[in-house]
């Protein structure tokens, strides 16, 4: 009994799309947990961690209906490239914030929350 590959994955473009999505989602999950760890090392206050959850859910509540209409009216391939580019830029900004060091705890936490809001 061999490995069963779903017929839809025999299409090269669809397979590449799914592989890219798996890689992107894995990176996004790693980024969220690294963000939790980073904020936890900055401050022991639980409210700072809950701010990450709020920053993640707030854009979904605000933009879900509008985002669906926009996604239906635009070229999906361009939209996918745009969103992945924004995700990569925010990841680079988070890396810069991390390596820059902590000068002001509250400013750093607000910057991290803003980046989280942009990503989600």
C-alpha positions in Angstrom: 0.0 0.0 0.0 1.8 3.1 -1.2 1.5 6.7 -0.3 -1.8 8.2 -1.5 -1.5 11.7 -2.9 -4.7 13.6 -3.4 -5.4 14.2 -7.1 -5.6 17.9 -6.7 -1.9 18.0 -5.5 -0.8 16.7 -8.9 -1.3 20.2 -10.3 2.1 21.9 -9.9 0.7 25.4 -9.2 -1.7 24.2 -6.6 1.0 22.1 -4.9 3.3 25.1 -4.8 0.5 27.2 -3.3 -0.1 24.7 -0.5 3.6 24.3 0.2 4.0 28.0 0.4 1.0 28.3 2.7 2.4 25.6 5.0 5.8 27.4 5.2 4.1 30.8 5.8 1.8 29.5 8.5 4.7 27.7 10.2 6.7 30.9 10.2 3.7 32.9 11.5 3.2 30.5 14.4 6.8 30.6 15.3 6.7 34.4 15.1 3.7 34.6 17.5 5.4 32.3 20.1 8.6 34.2 19.8 6.6 37.4 20.4 5.1 35.9 23.5 8.5 34.9 24.7 10.0 38.3 23.9 7.3 40.2 25.8 7.5 37.8 28.7 11.3 38.5 29.0 10.7 42.2 28.9 8.0 42.4 31.6 6.4 39.9 33.9 3.0 41.7 33.6 0.3 39.4 32.2 -1.5 42.4 30.7 1.3 42.8 28.2 0.8 39.3 26.9 -3.0 39.8 26.8 -2.3 42.8 24.6 -0.9 40.5 22.0 -4.1 38.5 22.0 -6.1 41.8 21.6 -3.8 43.0 18.9 -4.4 39.7 17.0 -8.2 39.6 17.3 -9.0 43.3 16.8 -8.0 43.5 13.1 -10.0 40.4 12.4 -13.1 41.9 13.9 -12.6 45.2 12.2 -11.6 44.1 8.7 -13.1 40.7 8.1 -16.2 41.8 6.1 -14.4 44.5 4.2 -11.4 42.2 3.5 -13.7 39.6 2.0 -15.2 42.0 -0.4 -11.8 43.4 -1.4 -10.3 40.0 -1.8 -13.2 39.1 -4.2 -12.7 42.2 -6.3 -8.9 42.1 -6.7 -6.4 39.8 -8.4 -5.9 37.0 -5.9 -2.3 36.3 -7.0 -1.3 40.0 -6.6 -3.1 40.1 -3.3 -1.3 37.0 -2.1 2.1 38.5 -3.0 1.2 41.8 -1.3 0.2 40.1 1.9 3.2 37.9 2.0 5.5 40.8 1.4 3.9 42.8 4.2 4.3 39.7 6.5 8.0 39.5 5.6 8.5 43.3 6.2 6.8 43.1 9.6 9.0 40.1 10.5 12.1 42.2 9.6 10.8 45.1 11.7 10.3 42.7 14.6 13.9 41.5 14.2 15.2 45.0 14.2 13.2 45.8 17.3 14.6 42.7 19.0 18.2 43.4 18.1 18.0 47.1 18.8 17.6 46.4 22.5 15.2 47.8 25.1 15.6 51.4 25.9 12.0 52.1 27.0 10.0 49.0 28.1 6.5 50.6 27.5 7.5 52.0 24.0 9.0 48.6 23.0 5.8 46.8 24.1 3.6 49.2 22.2 5.8 48.7 19.1 5.5 45.0 19.4 1.7 45.2 19.8 1.5 47.5 16.7 3.5 45.0 14.6 1.2 42.2 15.8 -1.9 44.3 14.8 -0.4 44.8 11.3 0.3 41.1 10.8 -3.1 39.8 11.9 
